[in-house]
């Protein structure tokens, strides 16, 4: 059970270059861990939080040199029993899957089956695990996300300025992602671009899915065939937009669902792939190209396919 403590002193916090650019509400949520959002907005609205001795709105963006007055508040202490231990097998294994790391970023080859962050019945995810492995890092945040069952290149920022820089690249479509997927049937060479608007839908059961729908958001994925098998194709997919489940739904829309996709595939094909040894969604973020936030040099990081996926491809190559 979480204990409650009361911060009895007013805090005066000076904002440096690394803290500049973030909204005051997000700054307070990070600084006052355990304090409900409703209380954060209440103390801002009542003028108890001041920047440079002036009242501000929740959307105010902090600048370097700002002085923030944070009032005494009741803070729920973190219950460390629920935090992942750096010694846990699954957490410790992430260390071996780091593809690149410096003072600005971490590039990870995320395993399939682990969420990028905790929540919705998940105790902890990649970001909580990395914080456990890097306890001296004051800042660690996801730059983008991968579905829980998708493996491959995942980018994490170690500085707020790096996060802003990389988010700008995402927003301006200056970051190139390349995935590999095993799909049903023979993907046609001429089907190089799929443009189909995507709409999020909540089913009566409460499950959330994505469907091609004229009322959805414009979405585009580019495809290239890498290998062909009797009953499947290995394709390269490069999303131009970044919608939820985009590649998975665009493949389904083309009549070539991804193998072992529990939301969008079909039983007969999945059973055939399981007979070849596939035990997970065959979708892998194989490559990410971006500009390094400090050196401004272009980086391309590749994540090799896991052994379980290459074994399936080998099994598909074998005749009979």
C-alpha positions, 0 to 999 in steps of 0.5 A: 500500500502506498504511503502518503507524505506531505511536502511542507516546503515551497520549492523554487526550481530553475529551468535549464536548457534541457527542461525548456520547451515542455508544458508546465502541466507535464513538468509538474506531473513528472516532478510531483510523482503520485499527485493526481492530474486533477490536483496538478490542474487545481493548483495551477488554476488557483495560482499556487504554481507561479512562473517568474512570480506570475500566474500561468495556464496549464499549457504554458511552455517553460523557457530556459531561465524560468523560475517555477514556484511549486507549492507544498502538496501531498505526494504518494510515495512510490511503492518500490515493490511493484517496480521491476528489479534490474535482476529480473531475468527479462529486465536484465536480458534487455541489456544484451539487446541494446544496439546503440547507446550514448549520452543522448539516446538508447536504441534497443532491439525490443523483444516480442511479448513485452509492452513498451510501457506499463499500464492496462494490466501490465506491471512494467514495460520496456521504459520502466525496465530501462529505468531500473537498469539505468538508475542514474539516468534522470530522464528516459522517455520513449521516442515512439512506440511498438506494439507489444507483439512487435519486435525490433528497433525502438528509440529512447531519449536520455535527454529532454532536448533529444526527445524534442529533436527526435519528435520534430523529425517524426512530425516532419516525416524525417525519420524512416522506419522499415519493417519485415512481415511474413504475410499470407499468399503471394504479394504482387510486385505491383502493389507497392503503395497502399493508401487506405484511411484508418479508423479506430473502433471499439467493439462491444466486447471492449476490444479496440481494433482498427479498420479501413474506413473513409472517415478514418485518418489518411494512411500510407505504407510502401511495400517491397517483396523480399522472399517468396514461399509456396504459401507466404511472402516476406515483405518489407513495409515502410510506413509513411504515416504512423497510425496505430496497427497501420502495417497490420491493417494495410496487409489485411486490407490487401488480402495478405494478413500478417502471420499469427496476428491475433487481431487481423489474421485468419486461423487456417494460415496461422495454423500452417505457420504454427506448424512451421514453428511460429509462436508469435506475430511475424512483424519486426522493426528491422531498420530506423534512419534518423538524425542524431539529436546532438551530432546532427549526423544521419544514423541508420540502425538495424535490428537482425531478425530473432532466431525464432523468426529466421527458423520459420523462414528456413522451415518455409524454404524446405519442400515437402 
